[in-house]
Amino acid sequence: MEAGIDFERPNAARLYDYYLGGAHNFASDRELGEQVVKVMPEVRAWARANRAFLARVVRYCVAQGVRQFLDLGSGIPTVNHVHDVARELAPDTRVAYVDFEPVAVAHSQQLLAHVEGVSITRADARDPASVLSAPTVNELLDFREPVAVLAVALMHFVSDDDDPVKMIEGYRRVLVPGSFLAISQVSDDYDDPDLTAHVRALVELYRGSATPAFLRDRTQIRALFGELELVDPGLVDVNHWHNDVPDPPQLSNYAGLARIL
């Protein structure tokens, strides 16, 4: 077995890659992924919606003048990674990717080997001090200038025991005015009983993986932003945030973007 890689236990980063139709996953990931698809048929749409939300957030932040991004739990490289989206509008954008999963990091290193102004760091996002002190982060990003911190499809892998509010505050405290914080998180706090049942079944299946998931209601997810002001339309279903598609379906995932004033 390659050092640091568990081929037998499914992992969230590789499962996400599987839902998106990627090839950077193992048999154990595909086996659990198929079980998830059976209990939550909308999971592939959920993954695509998260990726689309990420892209919309990046474009919004670039339009507001942001040229630096810190992407926490960045996952395995797929089409429309943060630097690809941002540099369509601002070629000088710098991006620091952070993930703990060794396959995600290895593929990111391969993809980014010759890309200037972009880095990948293997670190635990639950430890802001270790992330922010990494040379691949603090030598690339200038925190005296606005930075957008992205925690998209990440916080449901942070347990209450890890104090997610304190974790987010660890990043928030280094951000200057003009910065942004994006969060999306799975939730069962929906009126649709089928959607609620599906997401709860997904969480049960993830219990045996290397990355168990934890549900929060809408109020708890809003609390992750602390006192920060949310960009309109506030905390909404991930499919409803600045989406041009009319009346998109809800996908058991709340998302929002906060501006640091």
N, C-alpha and C positions, 0 to 999 in steps of 0.2 A: 504494500500500500504506500502511495506517495505521502510524504510527510505532511500532516495537517489536513489531509483530505479523507473523509469518511465516505466510502463508496456504498456502504450498506444502509445508512440512515438518510432519508430524504432531507433536503435542505430548502428553505424558503426561496433563496436566490435562484436555485436551479429549477424549482417548481414554477416560479414566476417566468423563467425563461421557457419552460415547457408550455405554459399557458399561452405565451406569445408566439409559439411555433418555432422557437429556437432549437439549436442542436447541442447546447452546452449543458446537458443533463445526463444522469445515469439511469440505469434500469430501475433502481429503487425510487427515483424521483418520478419516473413515468408510471410506475405501478401505483403510487399514491395519487399522482395526478389524475389518473383515470378513475380512481375511487372518488376523488373530489368532484370530477365532472359529473359523475352519476348522481351525487347528492346536491350539487350546486351547478346546474347546467349553464348558468350565466357566468361562470368563473372566467372563461376566456374573454367575454365581453368586459368583465370587471377589470382584468389585466390591461386590456387595450384602453379602457377608459382612464385608468390611472396614468398610463403612458401619455395619453392625449392631454390630460390635465397638466402633467408635468410640462409638456411642450407649451401649452397656453400660458402657464405661469412664467416660464422662461421668456417668452415673447413679451409678456406684459412688463416684466422687470426690466428687460432691455429697453423697452419703449420709455421707461421711467428713468433711464440713464445708468442703470446698473451694468457694470462690466466685469463683475466677479461673482462666481457661484461656488458654494460649498455643498456638494451633493452627498448627503449621509445615507448609507445603505444603498449605494448606487447600483448594485447588482451586476449582472452579466451584460456586457456591451451588446446592444441591439441597435436597430435602425433608429435614427433620430435621438441619439444621445444628447445630453445637455449642450455640449460644446458645438455639435452639429447645428442644432436649432438656433442657438445664440449667435453663432458666427455667420448665419445667413443674413442677420441684421447688423451685427457689429463684429467684424473680423478680429478685433483686438481683445475680445472677451477671454478671460482666464477662468479655468474651471479646475477645482480640486475635488476629485472623487474619493469617497471613503467607503470601504466595505471590510467585513471581517471574514467572509467566506473565501477560502483560498482559490477555488475555481474562478469565482468572479474576479478576484484580484489578478490571477495569472492571465486570464483572457484580456483584462483591461490593460495590463502591462504590455501584452503583445500588440494590442490594437493601438495603444498610445505611444509606442516606443519612439516614433519619429514626429510626434505632434507637439509643436512648441506651445507653451502656455497652458498645458493641461497635465495634471498629475493624478496618480492613483496611490492611495495609502491604505495599507492593511492595518486597521485599528477598530476598536469597539466603540461605536457611536454613543454608547451609554456612558462613556468616560470622556467628557468634553476636553478635559485637560490634556489627555494623551493625544487626542485628535488635533487640538489647536497648537500643541507644541511640536508636532511632527514637522520636520523640515520641508516635506513635500506639500505641506499646507501653509505654514507661516512664512516660508520663503517665496511662495508663489502668490499668495493673497495678501493684500495690504489692508489691514483692518482699520486703518485710519480713513479709508474710503468705503463707500457703501458695498455691502456684500449681501447676496441673497442666499439664505440657508434653506436647503430643501430637505424635508423629511417626509418624502412621499412613499406611501405604502410601507412605512417603517415602524410607526409607533405601536401597532398591534403586536409587534414582537418584543415590546418592552413591558415587563410586568410591573404591577404596582409596587412590588418589593424593590424594584430598581428606581423608584421615585421619578416617573417620567416628567413631572413638572419641574423638578430640580434639574434634571438632565437638560431640558430645553432652556432653562434659565442660564445654564452654563455656556450656551452658545449666544443667547440673547445679550448677555452682559458685555460682550466684546463688539457688538454691532453699533455703528454710529448712525445718526439720523440719515434717512434716505435708503437704509437697508430694508430687507424684507425677510419674512419667515413663512414658508409654506409647509402645511401639514395635511396629510390625508390618512384616515384610519378606518378600518373595518368596524361596523357597528350592527347590532341587532335592534337598534332603537328606531324601528320603522313600523308603519301601520299595516304593511302588507304581511300577513301571516306566513305566506309561502316564502317570501324573501327572508324573513326572520328565521324560519325553520332551516332554510338552506345554509345560511351563514353559521348558525349554531352547529349544524352537522359538519361543516368545514372545520370549525374550531376543534371539534371532537377528533376528527381524523388527524389534525396537525399535532395532537398531544403526543403521539409516538414519534414525531420527527425530531430532528436536531434543533428545530426552531418552533416551539409551540407558540400559538397565537392567543391573544387576550382581547376580549371585547370591552368596549366602553360605550356609554350612552352619549348622546349629543352634548349634554351639559359637561360631562367629563372631558370630552374632546375639546370643547371650547375653552376649558380651564387650562389646557396645555399652552394656550397662547398668553395666559396671564392677563395683564391689563392692556395688552396691545390692541390697537384699533384694527379691525378687519376691513379689508377692501370690499366694496360691494360686489356681490350680494351677501357677504358674510359667510357663515358656515352652512354649506348646502351639500346636497348629494354631489359626488364627484362629477357626475355627468351633467350637472346643471351649472357649473361654474364657468361663466363666460363662454358658453357653448352656443354656436350659431345654429346647431341642429334644433329644429322645433320640437318641443315636448319630448325630450329624450327619456328613456326609462330610468328609474332609480336602480342603483346597483349596490346597496348595503354598504356604502362607504361615504363618510363625510369628509369634506375638504374645505380648506380656506387659506387665504393669504393675508398676512398682517404686515402693516407698514410701521417701521420704527421712526417715530417723530422726534 
